[in-house]
Amino acid sequence: MKSKDIQKLVLSKYENGDGPTKIFRDLNGTLSLPTIERWCKSIRDTGCINLSKPPGRPRTIRTNANIQKVKHRLERRRT
């Protein structure tokens, strides 16, 4: 199941009156109980599940083109 599908399922179960512990049991450990509790708090506060992006610099994309660019720049520096 994809993350968005799980979020929709948790949201619908919470809106139907299920508590975090009941949702946790119904999902058979797919998510941790603290995660479900955090999502339920987010639903209570904002009405939806808002997942923030992780802090820090975004990962760079490692492609053959980028690798060749770096090699080319290193070779240029050496001469």
Biopython code that builds the backbone (N, CA, C, O; Angstrom):
import numpy as np
from Bio.PDB.StructureBuilder import StructureBuilder

atoms = [
    (1, "MET", "N", (0.839, -1.176, 0.000)),
    (1, "MET", "CA", (0.000, 0.000, 0.000)),
    (1, "MET", "C", (0.888, 1.245, 0.000)),
    (1, "MET", "O", (1.884, 1.293, 0.722)),
    (2, "LYS", "N", (0.543, 2.232, -0.788)),
    (2, "LYS", "CA", (1.327, 3.457, -0.854)),
    (2, "LYS", "C", (1.017, 4.354, 0.333)),
    (2, "LYS", "O", (-0.026, 4.224, 0.973)),
    (3, "SER", "N", (1.929, 5.258, 0.613)),
    (3, "SER", "CA", (1.792, 6.148, 1.764)),
    (3, "SER", "C", (0.505, 6.965, 1.703)),
    (3, "SER", "O", (-0.183, 7.118, 2.713)),
    (4, "LYS", "N", (0.178, 7.488, 0.528)),
    (4, "LYS", "CA", (-1.045, 8.293, 0.395)),
    (4, "LYS", "C", (-2.290, 7.451, 0.674)),
    (4, "LYS", "O", (-3.252, 7.938, 1.268)),
    (5, "ASP", "N", (-2.268, 6.190, 0.246)),
    (5, "ASP", "CA", (-3.401, 5.299, 0.513)),
    (5, "ASP", "C", (-3.554, 5.047, 2.011)),
    (5, "ASP", "O", (-4.666, 5.040, 2.537)),
    (6, "ILE", "N", (-2.433, 4.842, 2.688)),
    (6, "ILE", "CA", (-2.468, 4.624, 4.134)),
    (6, "ILE", "C", (-2.977, 5.875, 4.839)),
    (6, "ILE", "O", (-3.758, 5.784, 5.786)),
    (7, "GLN", "N", (-2.531, 7.046, 4.376)),
    (7, "GLN", "CA", (-2.995, 8.303, 4.978)),
    (7, "GLN", "C", (-4.509, 8.445, 4.822)),
    (7, "GLN", "O", (-5.202, 8.827, 5.765)),
    (8, "LYS", "N", (-5.015, 8.140, 3.639)),
    (8, "LYS", "CA", (-6.466, 8.229, 3.410)),
    (8, "LYS", "C", (-7.217, 7.257, 4.309)),
    (8, "LYS", "O", (-8.274, 7.589, 4.846)),
    (9, "LEU", "N", (-6.674, 6.061, 4.471)),
    (9, "LEU", "CA", (-7.303, 5.053, 5.319)),
    (9, "LEU", "C", (-7.330, 5.515, 6.778)),
    (9, "LEU", "O", (-8.357, 5.400, 7.447)),
    (10, "VAL", "N", (-6.204, 6.036, 7.270)),
    (10, "VAL", "CA", (-6.142, 6.534, 8.650)),
    (10, "VAL", "C", (-7.117, 7.693, 8.822)),
    (10, "VAL", "O", (-7.821, 7.766, 9.829)),
    (11, "LEU", "N", (-7.162, 8.595, 7.854)),
    (11, "LEU", "CA", (-8.069, 9.747, 7.926)),
    (11, "LEU", "C", (-9.526, 9.288, 7.991)),
    (11, "LEU", "O", (-10.295, 9.780, 8.816)),
    (12, "SER", "N", (-9.905, 8.353, 7.128)),
    (12, "SER", "CA", (-11.306, 7.904, 7.124)),
    (12, "SER", "C", (-11.652, 7.162, 8.412)),
    (12, "SER", "O", (-12.742, 7.345, 8.955)),
    (13, "LYS", "N", (-10.735, 6.326, 8.905)),
    (13, "LYS", "CA", (-10.998, 5.607, 10.155)),
    (13, "LYS", "C", (-11.115, 6.586, 11.320)),
    (13, "LYS", "O", (-11.973, 6.418, 12.186)),
    (14, "TYR", "N", (-10.261, 7.606, 11.347)),
    (14, "TYR", "CA", (-10.308, 8.587, 12.433)),
    (14, "TYR", "C", (-11.606, 9.394, 12.377)),
    (14, "TYR", "O", (-12.223, 9.667, 13.406)),
    (15, "GLU", "N", (-12.008, 9.768, 11.169)),
    (15, "GLU", "CA", (-13.254, 10.527, 11.016)),
    (15, "GLU", "C", (-14.480, 9.683, 11.373)),
    (15, "GLU", "O", (-15.521, 10.226, 11.742)),
    (16, "ASN", "N", (-14.359, 8.354, 11.263)),
    (16, "ASN", "CA", (-15.458, 7.458, 11.642)),
    (16, "ASN", "C", (-15.477, 7.167, 13.140)),
    (16, "ASN", "O", (-16.320, 6.405, 13.613)),
    (17, "GLY", "N", (-14.558, 7.769, 13.882)),
    (17, "GLY", "CA", (-14.578, 7.635, 15.334)),
    (17, "GLY", "C", (-13.591, 6.651, 15.921)),
    (17, "GLY", "O", (-13.564, 6.467, 17.138)),
    (18, "ASP", "N", (-12.783, 6.017, 15.099)),
    (18, "ASP", "CA", (-11.777, 5.097, 15.632)),
    (18, "ASP", "C", (-10.637, 5.891, 16.258)),
    (18, "ASP", "O", (-10.252, 6.944, 15.750)),
    (19, "GLY", "N", (-10.107, 5.386, 17.351)),
    (19, "GLY", "CA", (-8.972, 6.020, 18.009)),
    (19, "GLY", "C", (-7.663, 5.504, 17.439)),
    (19, "GLY", "O", (-7.657, 4.538, 16.676)),
    (20, "PRO", "N", (-6.551, 6.138, 17.803)),
    (20, "PRO", "CA", (-5.244, 5.719, 17.283)),
    (20, "PRO", "C", (-4.913, 4.252, 17.562)),
    (20, "PRO", "O", (-4.371, 3.565, 16.696)),
    (21, "THR", "N", (-5.235, 3.768, 18.769)),
    (21, "THR", "CA", (-4.924, 2.377, 19.106)),
    (21, "THR", "C", (-5.727, 1.407, 18.244)),
    (21, "THR", "O", (-5.186, 0.402, 17.784)),
    (22, "LYS", "N", (-6.992, 1.689, 18.023)),
    (22, "LYS", "CA", (-7.838, 0.832, 17.171)),
    (22, "LYS", "C", (-7.325, 0.847, 15.735)),
    (22, "LYS", "O", (-7.270, -0.194, 15.081)),
    (23, "ILE", "N", (-6.949, 2.034, 15.245)),
    (23, "ILE", "CA", (-6.411, 2.138, 13.881)),
    (23, "ILE", "C", (-5.125, 1.327, 13.775)),
    (23, "ILE", "O", (-4.911, 0.618, 12.792)),
    (24, "PHE", "N", (-4.266, 1.433, 14.794)),
    (24, "PHE", "CA", (-3.004, 0.690, 14.817)),
    (24, "PHE", "C", (-3.259, -0.812, 14.730)),
    (24, "PHE", "O", (-2.601, -1.515, 13.963)),
    (25, "ARG", "N", (-4.208, -1.297, 15.510)),
    (25, "ARG", "CA", (-4.532, -2.734, 15.488)),
    (25, "ARG", "C", (-5.103, -3.155, 14.138)),
    (25, "ARG", "O", (-4.774, -4.225, 13.627)),
    (26, "ASP", "N", (-5.961, -2.308, 13.560)),
    (26, "ASP", "CA", (-6.567, -2.639, 12.265)),
    (26, "ASP", "C", (-5.527, -2.707, 11.148)),
    (26, "ASP", "O", (-5.678, -3.481, 10.203)),
    (27, "LEU", "N", (-4.478, -1.899, 11.256)),
    (27, "LEU", "CA", (-3.446, -1.882, 10.215)),
    (27, "LEU", "C", (-2.368, -2.941, 10.442)),
    (27, "LEU", "O", (-1.429, -3.048, 9.652)),
    (28, "ASN", "N", (-2.496, -3.720, 11.511)),
    (28, "ASN", "CA", (-1.566, -4.826, 11.793)),
    (28, "ASN", "C", (-0.102, -4.395, 11.800)),
    (28, "ASN", "O", (0.754, -5.105, 11.271)),
    (29, "GLY", "N", (0.189, -3.254, 12.388)),
    (29, "GLY", "CA", (1.575, -2.819, 12.515)),
    (29, "GLY", "C", (2.178, -2.237, 11.256)),
    (29, "GLY", "O", (3.400, -2.118, 11.164)),
    (30, "THR", "N", (1.361, -1.869, 10.280)),
    (30, "THR", "CA", (1.885, -1.232, 9.068)),
    (30, "THR", "C", (2.598, 0.061, 9.430)),
    (30, "THR", "O", (3.648, 0.383, 8.874)),
    (31, "LEU", "N", (2.013, 0.799, 10.370)),
    (31, "LEU", "CA", (2.612, 2.031, 10.886)),
    (31, "LEU", "C", (2.817, 1.874, 12.380)),
    (31, "LEU", "O", (2.150, 1.069, 13.029)),
    (32, "SER", "N", (3.747, 2.651, 12.921)),
    (32, "SER", "CA", (3.933, 2.620, 14.369)),
    (32, "SER", "C", (2.813, 3.405, 15.040)),
    (32, "SER", "O", (2.210, 4.292, 14.435)),
    (33, "LEU", "N", (2.545, 3.069, 16.286)),
    (33, "LEU", "CA", (1.503, 3.763, 17.044)),
    (33, "LEU", "C", (1.823, 5.251, 17.197)),
    (33, "LEU", "O", (0.919, 6.074, 17.051)),
    (34, "PRO", "N", (3.086, 5.635, 17.490)),
    (34, "PRO", "CA", (3.377, 7.080, 17.572)),
    (34, "PRO", "C", (3.099, 7.831, 16.267)),
    (34, "PRO", "O", (2.671, 8.985, 16.299)),
    (35, "THR", "N", (3.337, 7.194, 15.129)),
    (35, "THR", "CA", (3.049, 7.831, 13.840)),
    (35, "THR", "C", (1.555, 8.052, 13.684)),
    (35, "THR", "O", (1.125, 9.127, 13.267)),
    (36, "ILE", "N", (0.765, 7.047, 14.013)),
    (36, "ILE", "CA", (-0.689, 7.178, 13.906)),
    (36, "ILE", "C", (-1.190, 8.245, 14.868)),
    (36, "ILE", "O", (-2.071, 9.031, 14.521)),
    (37, "GLU", "N", (-0.630, 8.277, 16.086)),
    (37, "GLU", "CA", (-1.033, 9.307, 17.054)),
    (37, "GLU", "C", (-0.694, 10.702, 16.534)),
    (37, "GLU", "O", (-1.487, 11.632, 16.684)),
    (38, "ARG", "N", (0.482, 10.848, 15.924)),
    (38, "ARG", "CA", (0.891, 12.142, 15.366)),
    (38, "ARG", "C", (-0.033, 12.554, 14.225)),
    (38, "ARG", "O", (-0.414, 13.720, 14.121)),
    (39, "TRP", "N", (-0.395, 11.597, 13.369)),
    (39, "TRP", "CA", (-1.311, 11.889, 12.266)),
    (39, "TRP", "C", (-2.682, 12.275, 12.795)),
    (39, "TRP", "O", (-3.309, 13.194, 12.268)),
    (40, "CYS", "N", (-3.163, 11.585, 13.837)),
    (40, "CYS", "CA", (-4.478, 11.911, 14.413)),
    (40, "CYS", "C", (-4.459, 13.309, 15.017)),
    (40, "CYS", "O", (-5.440, 14.043, 14.906)),
    (41, "LYS", "N", (-3.363, 13.681, 15.650)),
    (41, "LYS", "CA", (-3.239, 15.038, 16.195)),
    (41, "LYS", "C", (-3.265, 16.057, 15.061)),
    (41, "LYS", "O", (-3.887, 17.112, 15.184)),
    (42, "SER", "N", (-2.592, 15.742, 13.963)),
    (42, "SER", "CA", (-2.596, 16.632, 12.799)),
    (42, "SER", "C", (-4.008, 16.772, 12.234)),
    (42, "SER", "O", (-4.410, 17.864, 11.834)),
    (43, "ILE", "N", (-4.758, 15.677, 12.200)),
    (43, "ILE", "CA", (-6.143, 15.723, 11.709)),
    (43, "ILE", "C", (-6.987, 16.591, 12.629)),
    (43, "ILE", "O", (-7.786, 17.402, 12.161)),
    (44, "ARG", "N", (-6.812, 16.423, 13.944)),
    (44, "ARG", "CA", (-7.562, 17.243, 14.913)),
    (44, "ARG", "C", (-7.248, 18.725, 14.746)),
    (44, "ARG", "O", (-8.147, 19.566, 14.784)),
    (45, "ASP", "N", (-5.961, 19.043, 14.559)),
    (45, "ASP", "CA", (-5.531, 20.445, 14.492)),
    (45, "ASP", "C", (-5.850, 21.114, 13.162)),
    (45, "ASP", "O", (-6.287, 22.265, 13.132)),
    (46, "THR", "N", (-5.630, 20.391, 12.051)),
    (46, "THR", "CA", (-5.745, 21.018, 10.733)),
    (46, "THR", "C", (-6.835, 20.418, 9.854)),
    (46, "THR", "O", (-7.242, 21.036, 8.869)),
    (47, "GLY", "N", (-7.311, 19.229, 10.192)),
    (47, "GLY", "CA", (-8.320, 18.575, 9.367)),
    (47, "GLY", "C", (-7.747, 17.674, 8.295)),
    (47, "GLY", "O", (-8.493, 17.038, 7.551)),
    (48, "CYS", "N", (-6.417, 17.613, 8.208)),
    (48, "CYS", "CA", (-5.780, 16.730, 7.237)),
    (48, "CYS", "C", (-4.427, 16.287, 7.783)),
    (48, "CYS", "O", (-3.987, 16.755, 8.833)),
    (49, "ILE", "N", (-3.782, 15.391, 7.067)),
    (49, "ILE", "CA", (-2.460, 14.918, 7.470)),
    (49, "ILE", "C", (-1.430, 15.710, 6.676)),
    (49, "ILE", "O", (-1.325, 15.562, 5.458)),
    (50, "ASN", "N", (-0.675, 16.549, 7.369)),
    (50, "ASN", "CA", (0.364, 17.352, 6.723)),
    (50, "ASN", "C", (1.722, 16.754, 7.051)),
    (50, "ASN", "O", (2.176, 16.823, 8.193)),
    (51, "LEU", "N", (2.363, 16.176, 6.065)),
    (51, "LEU", "CA", (3.698, 15.640, 6.271)),
    (51, "LEU", "C", (4.705, 16.668, 5.788)),
    (51, "LEU", "O", (4.657, 17.110, 4.640)),
    (52, "SER", "N", (5.611, 17.041, 6.669)),
    (52, "SER", "CA", (6.611, 18.031, 6.280)),
    (52, "SER", "C", (7.784, 17.323, 5.612)),
    (52, "SER", "O", (8.015, 16.132, 5.817)),
    (53, "LYS", "N", (8.507, 18.078, 4.818)),
    (53, "LYS", "CA", (9.683, 17.528, 4.167)),
    (53, "LYS", "C", (10.781, 17.362, 5.216)),
    (53, "LYS", "O", (10.831, 18.124, 6.181)),
    (54, "PRO", "N", (11.653, 16.382, 5.038)),
    (54, "PRO", "CA", (12.739, 16.213, 5.994)),
    (54, "PRO", "C", (13.698, 17.400, 5.922)),
    (54, "PRO", "O", (13.889, 17.971, 4.849)),
    (55, "PRO", "N", (14.300, 17.774, 7.040)),
    (55, "PRO", "CA", (15.204, 18.917, 7.028)),
    (55, "PRO", "C", (16.492, 18.594, 6.287)),
    (55, "PRO", "O", (16.850, 17.431, 6.104)),
    (56, "GLY", "N", (17.173, 19.636, 5.869)),
    (56, "GLY", "CA", (18.471, 19.445, 5.230)),
    (56, "GLY", "C", (18.436, 19.677, 3.736)),
    (56, "GLY", "O", (17.399, 19.952, 3.133)),
    (57, "ARG", "N", (19.609, 19.552, 3.179)),
    (57, "ARG", "CA", (19.776, 19.770, 1.752)),
    (57, "ARG", "C", (19.161, 18.617, 0.967)),
    (57, "ARG", "O", (19.288, 17.458, 1.364)),
    (58, "PRO", "N", (18.493, 18.929, -0.150)),
    (58, "PRO", "CA", (17.932, 17.848, -0.965)),
    (58, "PRO", "C", (19.045, 16.987, -1.571)),
    (58, "PRO", "O", (20.143, 17.472, -1.841)),
    (59, "ARG", "N", (18.749, 15.730, -1.773)),
    (59, "ARG", "CA", (19.738, 14.832, -2.356)),
    (59, "ARG", "C", (20.020, 15.223, -3.797)),
    (59, "ARG", "O", (19.127, 15.658, -4.524)),
    (60, "THR", "N", (21.263, 15.064, -4.194)),
    (60, "THR", "CA", (21.613, 15.350, -5.579)),
    (60, "THR", "C", (21.285, 14.126, -6.427)),
    (60, "THR", "O", (21.258, 12.994, -5.944)),
    (61, "ILE", "N", (21.043, 14.387, -7.679)),
    (61, "ILE", "CA", (20.717, 13.303, -8.598)),
    (61, "ILE", "C", (22.014, 12.785, -9.198)),
    (61, "ILE", "O", (22.781, 13.545, -9.791)),
    (62, "ARG", "N", (22.254, 11.497, -9.043)),
    (62, "ARG", "CA", (23.486, 10.905, -9.543)),
    (62, "ARG", "C", (23.198, 10.212, -10.866)),
    (62, "ARG", "O", (22.694, 9.089, -10.911)),
    (63, "THR", "N", (23.530, 10.911, -11.930)),
    (63, "THR", "CA", (23.341, 10.348, -13.265)),
    (63, "THR", "C", (24.693, 10.265, -13.950)),
    (63, "THR", "O", (25.669, 10.861, -13.493)),
    (64, "ASN", "N", (24.745, 9.530, -15.039)),
    (64, "ASN", "CA", (26.001, 9.436, -15.790)),
    (64, "ASN", "C", (26.438, 10.804, -16.290)),
    (64, "ASN", "O", (27.632, 11.102, -16.318)),
    (65, "ALA", "N", (25.484, 11.634, -16.685)),
    (65, "ALA", "CA", (25.824, 12.971, -17.177)),
    (65, "ALA", "C", (26.473, 13.797, -16.073)),
    (65, "ALA", "O", (27.468, 14.478, -16.321)),
    (66, "ASN", "N", (25.928, 13.750, -14.860)),
    (66, "ASN", "CA", (26.517, 14.502, -13.754)),
    (66, "ASN", "C", (27.897, 13.964, -13.378)),
    (66, "ASN", "O", (28.800, 14.739, -13.063)),
    (67, "ILE", "N", (28.058, 12.661, -13.410)),
    (67, "ILE", "CA", (29.355, 12.059, -13.097)),
    (67, "ILE", "C", (30.392, 12.510, -14.116)),
    (67, "ILE", "O", (31.520, 12.842, -13.749)),
    (68, "GLN", "N", (30.020, 12.525, -15.391)),
    (68, "GLN", "CA", (30.949, 12.965, -16.430)),
    (68, "GLN", "C", (31.315, 14.439, -16.267)),
    (68, "GLN", "O", (32.464, 14.819, -16.496)),
    (69, "LYS", "N", (30.350, 15.271, -15.875)),
    (69, "LYS", "CA", (30.631, 16.693, -15.643)),
    (69, "LYS", "C", (31.671, 16.867, -14.547)),
    (69, "LYS", "O", (32.603, 17.659, -14.685)),
    (70, "VAL", "N", (31.510, 16.130, -13.467)),
    (70, "VAL", "CA", (32.455, 16.234, -12.349)),
    (70, "VAL", "C", (33.833, 15.760, -12.783)),
    (70, "VAL", "O", (34.831, 16.411, -12.474)),
    (71, "LYS", "N", (33.908, 14.645, -13.490)),
    (71, "LYS", "CA", (35.200, 14.141, -13.967)),
    (71, "LYS", "C", (35.872, 15.147, -14.885)),
    (71, "LYS", "O", (37.080, 15.373, -14.800)),
    (72, "HIS", "N", (35.079, 15.750, -15.764)),
    (72, "HIS", "CA", (35.616, 16.735, -16.697)),
    (72, "HIS", "C", (36.175, 17.945, -15.940)),
    (72, "HIS", "O", (37.257, 18.432, -16.268)),
    (73, "ARG", "N", (35.455, 18.423, -14.946)),
    (73, "ARG", "CA", (35.919, 19.573, -14.164)),
    (73, "ARG", "C", (37.172, 19.236, -13.370)),
    (73, "ARG", "O", (38.062, 20.075, -13.239)),
    (74, "LEU", "N", (37.254, 18.025, -12.840)),
    (74, "LEU", "CA", (38.455, 17.624, -12.107)),
    (74, "LEU", "C", (39.659, 17.543, -13.037)),
    (74, "LEU", "O", (40.758, 17.960, -12.670)),
    (75, "GLU", "N", (39.459, 17.013, -14.229)),
    (75, "GLU", "CA", (40.554, 16.935, -15.198)),
    (75, "GLU", "C", (41.022, 18.324, -15.606)),
    (75, "GLU", "O", (42.219, 18.560, -15.769)),
    (76, "ARG", "N", (40.068, 19.247, -15.771)),
    (76, "ARG", "CA", (40.406, 20.613, -16.147)),
    (76, "ARG", "C", (41.220, 21.295, -15.047)),
    (76, "ARG", "O", (42.128, 22.073, -15.338)),
    (77, "ARG", "N", (40.901, 21.008, -13.808)),
    (77, "ARG", "CA", (41.607, 21.606, -12.677)),
    (77, "ARG", "C", (43.040, 21.121, -12.572)),
    (77, "ARG", "O", (43.930, 21.884, -12.198)),
    (78, "ARG", "N", (43.267, 19.873, -12.894)),
    (78, "ARG", "CA", (44.602, 19.277, -12.769)),
    (78, "ARG", "C", (45.591, 19.878, -13.754)),
    (78, "ARG", "O", (46.789, 19.924, -13.472)),
    (79, "THR", "N", (45.121, 20.330, -14.886)),
    (79, "THR", "CA", (46.044, 20.857, -15.901)),
    (79, "THR", "C", (46.268, 22.329, -15.768)),
    (79, "THR", "O", (47.019, 22.912, -16.549)),
]
sb = StructureBuilder()
sb.init_structure("model")
sb.init_model(0)
sb.init_chain("A")
sb.init_seg("    ")
for serial, (resi, resn, name, xyz) in enumerate(atoms, 1):
    if name == "N":
        sb.init_residue(resn, " ", resi, " ")
    sb.init_atom(name, np.array(xyz, "f"), 0.0, 1.0, " ", f" {name:<3s}", serial, name[0])
structure = sb.get_structure()
